[in-house]
Amino acid sequence: MEAMLLRLEDKDDDQIDPLAKDWRSKVRELSYDIEDCIDRFVLNHSHGDGGSTANFVHKAIQMVKTLFKDRGIAEEIRRLKRLVSEQSEQGKRYYDINQCLLASSSQPVLLDPRAPALFQEARDLVGIDAPREEIISLLRCEDKEHKVVSIYGIGGQGKTTLAMEVYHKITEAAFDCRAFVSVSQTPDMKKLLRDILSQISKSHFDQSQMLETVEQLIRTVKECLKDKRYFILIDDIWSVSAWELVRSALPVNDNGSRIITTTRIEAVAKSCCTGIAAQMYQAKPLSHEDSQRLFFKRLFLSHDDCHPDLRKVSNDILKKCCGLPLAIISIASLLANRSKAVEVWVNVLRSIAAAVDKDSPIDKMKRIMLLSYFDLPHHLKSCLLYLSVFPEDSLIDCQQLILLWVAEGLIPGQDRESMEQLGRSYLNELINRSLVQPTKVGGDGATVKQCRVHDVILEFIASKVVEDNFVTIWNGNGFSKNYSSNKIRHLSIQKDISSRAEDIAKTIKNGAQIRSINIFGSNSVLVTKHATEFLSSQVLRVLNIEVEYGKCSLGHVKSLGQLKYLRIHNYALVGKLPQDIEKLQHLETLDVRRQCLQKLPASIIQLKKLVRLHVYPSVRLPDGIRNLQALEELSRIDLDIQSIKFIQGLSDLTNMRKLEIDWPYFTEFLDMEGHKKACISLLSKLFTRLRELRVWGSDAVATRPFMSSCVPTSPPLRKLVLNTRDLNCMGPQISSLVNLTRLRIFIRGEAGKEGINILASLPMLLSLTVGLFNDKDGDSGIVYPRNAINPQGFQRLLKFHLRCWREVALEFEPGAMPKLQRLKLHLMAQCQFKWEGGLVLGLQNLAGLKHVDVDVNCSAAVADEVEALENDIRDAAGIHPNSPMLQMLHQATSRDGDGMDDTEKIKEPNQNIIMEQKIQGFMPVEFCQRWSSPATGRWIESSR
């Protein structure tokens, strides 16, 4: 059956007779039913012994129950065999059912370095300069009138990229506030309005959490903007009504405010320009020359590297793409995976010609997507289609995506670790083919951390999953067409479904075939009142709940299940996990780090296959943690509230690879010294085998004892977060971390020349965050010497982030940090005139610099100090030969700082982009001792 389905999946829908297409769907559903039947049989025989000979009666009863279940399954198998025979006879009328396909290669796929480059630098964008300057000229106006520019054009034409280029090009100093939001086809107006507030006013955003209606949020946004000169980018508007709702929150105040909108629909663009000073701008296709540049950039280093015989074919291919950037990138990515032979390119040209010659430009775009889809190997088709479970414009965590693929059985294999590596290869291949867009790349430049799917591609994927009954989607306009006519296999609820929550809960309860449930958005009613029905299906593999509010209590596990992935992500009321969670014997990932739990069920220690456990820091874990021998990742636990027995058991987990802990050192246990010794012993043991360790809030003096365990050996540690009081005294310990690629270190006192040299000596370091505090709280009055970065050391460093909560000045000497691409500085403006030349010197000496982000702390500073610091940075960036992208932010008070992500935001050419806004929490005075920021998840000491 699988061979037959694979054979048919290779056929374009136009190549299959409608009867054969219907037969294909029936066979696919039948194969799902057979898998479910086998899974239930295996589960019936996997309940185990109970571990005691005294449990004879229980085992005897269990055997009788199993016999009755087996009898029912035997009947089901007979029914399925009869259906198989019927479908086999029907299939013989259309195809030879014995044909099989060769297995696809499972060689690891590396990220093509040219693929992320397509979504990266502004100076590398193709054909962007002239339209960008034209729109800027449309926005320019001498007086203070309110002005709107609406960009419209078909999907895949680069409207959002163009708008974002204008958004970044216009200097921030010209406006009091600015914001970027995406509306999408099924807008969540509450989320959108809160998104605007999060970018224009932190205080108003905090207060908005208490507002329940759209009308209240509109009034709040309007009140916040009424006296300000603002710059707002509203992306991807699909309807006049959506625009009118957004517009009602944006006051026309004659302060010189500017709005840019993007839409695919001309009527919507006209609506955006009604009644105010406004201009419509129709996005234009790329010229033939720009199309060539974009096409050859994906395939070769330059146009000159293309063989002359291929140029003629490439010109014909580009004519079929009509200057649509997304189409050009898609076809180029398709060819990148083929031989660079003329006959191969000619065959692709014929396929394109047959698909698009009679269509309109937007139809051509969809047909080209279809060609790219059918060119995928079978294993990649399912992985691509699975992306439809995420709402439009989602920024998708790549590690989470790979774990979902594995849990869903989309990655072949038996060894979990190799399956996850294969999943990374699959993702890289989808990115190489430009079907998935990277939005954040790790410090090594080769690991994509976050990705998204272009709207046009997502539309295509959504239509395919409905046709194949792969995913059933609720997106605000109701359920997809396959809801009532087919069994639900994978359920994705992407918008609020409160009005039908009870009906959907019944569907889930009775959905014996549901393999995964993904819930997003404002579905508090469904999650709060009906979460007890979520664990009803025996074949459920994934339960992923990502809602804004709601108390999620899952109740009891109805029966032994196959659940492998359980994630509850919200900042709501205290919820509960099932007390009989031990029934989930296949569970590998339990992620409740954003769910306020008081404690975990004691039976969790019976989950023998649990690999990842992520909890909220205030959760107390059971003492028998040593039973979880498969555990590799644990975060984020507060050692202060854990028992000594738990801490001792944790040190026995030999497979532990990633650990994140809070160690604020305010222990509530009577045996304070014994508790401290147990913590140091734990970290000393694990330090020699961990790959990632994050220690937050620890006493700076306490870090040295467990660090000493790494000398003279070289631990395999790759990432480390640490506090220390004297960097110089830890020189041997830090220097021994020769495998370290990412380091966040927070130092109280002076780093000094020796301390900088210690960090510079780490040979593999790619990303470094340094936080500098005064040795004592308050202003010490000490003016430290300027910290100089010399050419020795930091030879591989790509990202450097300096966060200062005291007086610090920097100088980059010629040749310093030769490969540094991203520099982020958090500087105190009040110190600008304490050093000759200002706080930062030598920016032009950073030869590889591409991005400069500066957070200016204006606390206790006067206007001249702030202005002088900003001018110094702008002047240095302006004369730098690379013309790095500069972003400057202001802060009235110092923020909680947890360092820089080992990731990089990518500006996307010719693609839509969603800019993630991180809102870091301010600490209210009335909070005592410790507070966990809902925005950063970090514990903060109130003394700071």
PEVENGI-V429500 format. One record per helix or strand of 2 or more residues. SS is the DSSP state (@ for helix, = for strand). FROM is the first residue (numbers start at 1). TO is the last residue. If there is no record, write none. Layout:
[[SS/FROM/TO] [SS/FROM/TO]]
This chain:
[[@/2/9] [@/13/15] [@/18/44] [@/53/91] [@/113/117] [@/122/124] [@/129/139] [=/147/152] [@/159/169] [@/172/174] [=/177/182] [@/189/200] [@/202/208] [@/214/225] [=/230/237] [@/240/247] [=/258/263] [@/266/272] [=/277/282] [@/288/299] [@/303/305] [@/308/321] [@/325/336] [@/342/356] [@/361/374] [@/378/389] [=/396/397] [@/398/407] [@/416/432] [=/437/441] [=/448/452] [@/455/467] [=/472/474] [@/482/485] [=/490/493] [@/498/510] [=/516/521] [@/524/533] [=/542/547] [=/565/569] [@/581/583] [=/589/594] [@/602/606] [=/612/615] [@/623/627] [=/633/638] [@/639/641] [@/644/650] [=/658/662] [@/672/687] [=/692/696] [@/700/710] [=/719/724] [@/728/735] [=/742/748] [@/752/760] [=/767/773] [=/787/789] [=/799/804] [=/810/812] [=/822/828] [@/829/834] [=/840/841] [@/843/845] [=/851/857] [@/863/879] [=/885/891] [=/930/932] [=/939/941]]
